[in-house]
Amino acid sequence: MRVRPVLAAVLSAAAAAALLAVPAHAASATEPASAISAAAGQHRTVGEQVTTTLWEAIAALPVAEESREGYERTEFRHWIDADKNGCNTRAEVLIAEAASAPFVGAKCSLSGGVWVSPYDDVVAQDAKALDAVHVVPLAEAWDSGASAWSAEKRQDYANDLDEPRALIAVSAKSNRSKADKDVAQWLPPAEGYRCTYLTDWTVVETRWGLTVDQVEAQALHCLAADCPDEELTVTLAR
């Protein structure tokens, strides 16, 4: 299980107004940080590793309007068994994220095991109480550029086991609460996890070359201002 440091405060209606003020340390949401301008632009190479920091990565995310026109969840084929070992992507995530490993039985049935849902600190001892979730939801990815991808590339996104930040195991209740909201609309109830959540969100968007709308960009800048500007290494997937 990847250890995730814990986190800062939910955007209330009052806090939303503060999103208009971008912190002094952050570059303009419309101007890519020089450290990763190539990664944010057109000259991206699949497999290239980009080393940056959280604040620089946020500043480099391309800003564009979003559209959900034409979205269907079935546009992203997910929970495949890519390595043909009998366990699909969902099961692989649950196994990897377990605090205490479950027994893997026939047809990848999971029994025993203990999980701690990072979104809400809920402890679960039944895999059925958990969802494997996309940190950046499928619908949000569609809005942010995936609508133009090939079906194969959307499948790769939906089953991304190569980036540990992309898919996590959380309580079903917290997943229902998040649904397809972005960081301007929802943050994990577990306050100590929020900086990790913002970092994971930024890594996934950088990895896949996704865009952010203006409100999301401002939210990321403002919320991350209270987070460590940690160094990040991101492997580009497109």
ZAPA-346367 format. One record per residue (C-alpha): residue number from 1; x, y, z. Coordinates in nm, 4 decimals. Example, Ala and Ser with C-alpha at 12.3 -4.5 7.8 and 13.67 -1.06 7.14 Angstrom:
2
gulum  u  v  w
1  1.2300  -0.4500  0.7800 .
2  1.3670  -0.1060  0.7140 .
! end
This chain:
238
gulum  u  v  w
1  0.0000  0.0000  0.0000 .
2  0.1347  0.3380  -0.0952 .
3  0.1608  0.5557  0.2159 .
4  -0.0184  0.8852  0.1612 .
5  0.0599  1.1828  0.3884 .
6  -0.2612  1.3389  0.5391 .
7  -0.4196  1.7087  0.4678 .
8  -0.6236  2.1120  0.4696 .
9  -0.9997  2.2638  0.4434 .
10  -1.3107  2.2052  0.2217 .
11  -1.4169  2.4805  -0.0129 .
12  -1.7218  2.6381  0.1437 .
13  -1.9337  2.9000  -0.0276 .
14  -1.7325  3.1647  0.1525 .
15  -1.4004  3.0070  0.0551 .
16  -1.5053  2.9904  -0.3083 .
17  -1.4791  3.3678  -0.3332 .
18  -1.1164  3.3428  -0.2275 .
19  -1.0406  3.1395  -0.5378 .
20  -1.0292  3.4630  -0.7354 .
21  -0.7062  3.5565  -0.5587 .
22  -0.4164  3.3453  -0.6840 .
23  -0.1296  3.3217  -0.4313 .
24  0.1729  3.5405  -0.4995 .
25  0.4056  3.2413  -0.5271 .
26  0.2035  3.0824  -0.8064 .
27  0.2455  3.1608  -1.1742 .
28  -0.0604  3.2756  -1.3672 .
29  -0.2965  2.9868  -1.4400 .
30  -0.2668  3.0707  -1.8090 .
31  0.1148  3.0788  -1.8208 .
32  0.3001  2.7445  -1.8079 .
33  0.5883  2.7242  -1.5626 .
34  0.9152  2.7078  -1.7532 .
35  1.0218  2.3860  -1.5812 .
36  0.7525  2.1844  -1.7558 .
37  0.6399  2.4000  -2.0440 .
38  0.7285  2.1258  -2.2908 .
39  0.5196  1.8733  -2.0982 .
40  0.2215  2.1087  -2.0995 .
41  0.2562  2.1954  -2.4658 .
42  0.2619  2.0098  -2.7925 .
43  0.6030  1.8389  -2.7680 .
44  0.5167  1.5560  -2.5325 .
45  0.6839  1.2166  -2.5619 .
46  0.5129  0.9083  -2.4220 .
47  0.7333  0.7610  -2.1508 .
48  0.9231  1.0856  -2.0943 .
49  0.9879  1.1601  -1.7275 .
50  0.9317  1.5177  -1.6159 .
51  1.0698  1.6404  -1.2848 .
52  0.8915  1.9410  -1.1407 .
53  0.7276  2.0613  -0.8196 .
54  0.3645  2.0714  -0.7172 .
55  0.3263  2.4467  -0.7650 .
56  0.5085  2.4455  -1.0987 .
57  0.2998  2.1533  -1.2230 .
58  -0.0226  2.3330  -1.1328 .
59  0.0945  2.6498  -1.3079 .
60  0.1776  2.4486  -1.6218 .
61  -0.1651  2.2863  -1.6615 .
62  -0.3245  2.4219  -1.9808 .
63  -0.6412  2.6248  -1.9138 .
64  -0.9387  2.5636  -2.1431 .
65  -1.3153  2.5512  -2.1296 .
66  -1.4630  2.2084  -2.0568 .
67  -1.7427  2.0255  -2.2339 .
68  -1.9246  1.7073  -2.1348 .
69  -2.1040  1.6796  -2.4654 .
70  -2.1230  1.3181  -2.5823 .
71  -1.9922  1.1672  -2.2582 .
72  -2.0895  0.8112  -2.1693 .
73  -1.9059  0.6073  -1.9081 .
74  -1.8860  0.3256  -2.1620 .
75  -1.6525  0.5455  -2.3690 .
76  -1.3834  0.4313  -2.1218 .
77  -1.3519  0.0520  -2.1242 .
78  -1.2393  -0.0271  -1.7728 .
79  -1.1656  -0.3067  -1.5300 .
80  -0.9849  -0.5147  -1.7879 .
81  -0.7373  -0.7906  -1.7045 .
82  -0.4400  -0.6485  -1.8894 .
83  -0.1813  -0.9012  -1.7695 .
84  -0.4198  -1.2001  -1.7973 .
85  -0.3523  -1.3120  -1.4392 .
86  -0.7212  -1.3539  -1.3549 .
87  -0.7510  -1.0251  -1.1639 .
88  -0.9014  -0.7206  -1.3332 .
89  -0.7901  -0.3633  -1.2714 .
90  -1.0339  -0.3115  -0.9821 .
91  -0.9020  -0.6183  -0.8012 .
92  -0.5405  -0.5205  -0.8684 .
93  -0.6048  -0.1820  -0.7050 .
94  -0.7685  -0.3386  -0.3994 .
95  -0.4817  -0.5830  -0.3578 .
96  -0.2177  -0.3106  -0.3955 .
97  -0.3938  -0.0694  -0.1584 .
98  -0.4633  -0.3154  0.1236 .
99  -0.3131  -0.2315  0.4618 .
100  -0.3314  -0.6028  0.5386 .
101  -0.3230  -0.8238  0.2309 .
102  -0.6368  -1.0193  0.1415 .
103  -0.6375  -1.3840  0.0390 .
104  -0.6722  -1.4093  -0.3377 .
105  -0.8868  -1.7077  -0.4283 .
106  -1.0320  -1.8594  -0.7425 .
107  -1.1284  -1.6078  -1.0121 .
108  -0.9517  -1.3417  -0.8038 .
109  -1.2076  -1.3502  -0.5236 .
110  -1.0767  -1.1478  -0.2277 .
111  -1.1313  -1.2510  0.1335 .
112  -0.9877  -1.1176  0.4549 .
113  -0.7685  -0.8133  0.4283 .
114  -0.7937  -0.4669  0.5805 .
115  -0.8199  -0.1331  0.4009 .
116  -0.8113  0.2279  0.5175 .
117  -1.0038  0.4602  0.2875 .
118  -0.7858  0.7729  0.2533 .
119  -1.0772  0.9982  0.1594 .
120  -1.2541  0.9544  0.4941 .
121  -1.0269  0.7380  0.7162 .
122  -1.2860  0.4576  0.7184 .
123  -1.1441  0.1125  0.7986 .
124  -1.2942  -0.1745  0.5970 .
125  -1.2472  -0.5486  0.6285 .
126  -1.4581  -0.6442  0.3292 .
127  -1.3443  -0.5705  -0.0255 .
128  -1.7082  -0.5252  -0.1267 .
129  -1.7270  -0.2133  0.0913 .
130  -1.4674  -0.0417  -0.1257 .
131  -1.4564  0.1136  -0.4685 .
132  -1.1520  0.1388  -0.6898 .
133  -1.1727  0.4965  -0.8149 .
134  -1.0052  0.7221  -1.0657 .
135  -0.8509  1.0171  -0.8818 .
136  -0.9467  1.2310  -1.1819 .
137  -1.2906  1.0883  -1.2679 .
138  -1.3637  0.9540  -1.6141 .
139  -1.6198  1.2274  -1.6817 .
140  -1.3719  1.4963  -1.5757 .
141  -1.1072  1.3444  -1.8035 .
142  -1.3585  1.3510  -2.0892 .
143  -1.4300  1.7189  -2.0233 .
144  -1.0572  1.7932  -2.0116 .
145  -0.9469  1.6436  -2.3406 .
146  -1.0168  1.2684  -2.3412 .
147  -1.3197  1.3172  -2.5668 .
148  -1.0705  1.3595  -2.8516 .
149  -0.8681  1.0490  -2.7688 .
150  -0.8893  0.7095  -2.9341 .
151  -1.0902  0.4348  -2.7626 .
152  -0.7601  0.2563  -2.6918 .
153  -0.6132  0.5609  -2.5189 .
154  -0.9267  0.6035  -2.3053 .
155  -0.8991  0.2371  -2.2074 .
156  -0.5382  0.2956  -2.1059 .
157  -0.6468  0.5906  -1.8910 .
158  -0.9264  0.3963  -1.7250 .
159  -0.6920  0.1096  -1.6324 .
160  -0.3757  0.3034  -1.5480 .
161  -0.1884  0.0761  -1.3069 .
162  0.1503  0.2195  -1.4077 .
163  0.0933  0.5399  -1.2074 .
164  0.0184  0.4595  -0.8400 .
165  -0.1568  0.7948  -0.7941 .
166  -0.4139  0.7346  -1.0689 .
167  -0.6344  0.4695  -0.9058 .
168  -0.7021  0.4206  -0.5357 .
169  -0.9309  0.2184  -0.3096 .
170  -1.1799  0.4229  -0.1064 .
171  -1.5040  0.3665  0.0796 .
172  -1.8079  0.3376  -0.1441 .
173  -1.9730  0.6200  0.0523 .
174  -1.6908  0.8661  -0.0136 .
175  -1.6816  0.7707  -0.3796 .
176  -2.0555  0.8413  -0.4130 .
177  -1.9985  1.1773  -0.2467 .
178  -1.7205  1.2704  -0.4883 .
179  -1.8904  1.1336  -0.8013 .
180  -1.7465  1.3238  -1.1013 .
181  -1.6630  1.6484  -0.9196 .
182  -1.3340  1.8319  -0.9611 .
183  -1.1204  1.9927  -0.6883 .
184  -1.3196  2.3160  -0.6958 .
185  -1.6351  2.1193  -0.6121 .
186  -1.5189  1.8451  -0.3743 .
187  -1.2328  1.7605  -0.1398 .
188  -1.1871  1.4513  0.0782 .
189  -1.3542  1.4775  0.4211 .
190  -1.0249  1.3618  0.5780 .
191  -0.8555  1.7010  0.6028 .
192  -0.5086  1.5565  0.6553 .
193  -0.5271  1.3859  0.3149 .
194  -0.6137  1.6870  0.1044 .
195  -0.2622  1.7932  0.0060 .
196  -0.1972  1.4388  -0.1127 .
197  -0.5239  1.4473  -0.3056 .
198  -0.4341  1.7760  -0.4753 .
199  -0.0895  1.6409  -0.5592 .
200  -0.2292  1.3170  -0.7012 .
201  -0.4858  1.5121  -0.9067 .
202  -0.2121  1.7341  -1.0499 .
203  0.0149  1.4379  -1.1315 .
204  -0.2625  1.2553  -1.3185 .
205  -0.3605  1.5646  -1.5174 .
206  0.0050  1.6298  -1.6045 .
207  0.0681  1.2662  -1.6972 .
208  -0.2262  1.2559  -1.9375 .
209  -0.2001  1.6095  -2.0746 .
210  -0.5429  1.7091  -1.9455 .
211  -0.6651  2.0676  -1.9282 .
212  -0.8291  2.2570  -1.6421 .
213  -1.0982  2.5216  -1.6591 .
214  -1.0402  2.8598  -1.4984 .
215  -1.2251  2.7806  -1.1746 .
216  -1.0392  2.4521  -1.1308 .
217  -0.7047  2.6207  -1.1989 .
218  -0.7726  2.8895  -0.9388 .
219  -0.8854  2.6268  -0.6876 .
220  -0.5672  2.4273  -0.7360 .
221  -0.3502  2.7376  -0.6919 .
222  -0.5295  2.8529  -0.3774 .
223  -0.5659  2.5162  -0.2091 .
224  -0.2093  2.4053  -0.2849 .
225  -0.0721  2.7252  -0.1316 .
226  -0.0946  2.5549  0.2072 .
227  0.0710  2.2345  0.0820 .
228  0.4439  2.1531  0.0605 .
229  0.5879  2.2367  -0.2806 .
230  0.7219  1.8854  -0.3097 .
231  0.9304  1.7598  -0.5995 .
232  0.7390  1.5399  -0.8409 .
233  0.8525  1.3051  -1.1141 .
234  0.5788  1.2385  -1.3694 .
235  0.5943  0.9835  -1.6508 .
236  0.3961  1.1127  -1.9476 .
237  0.1342  0.8748  -2.0867 .
238  0.0472  1.0850  -2.3910 .
! end
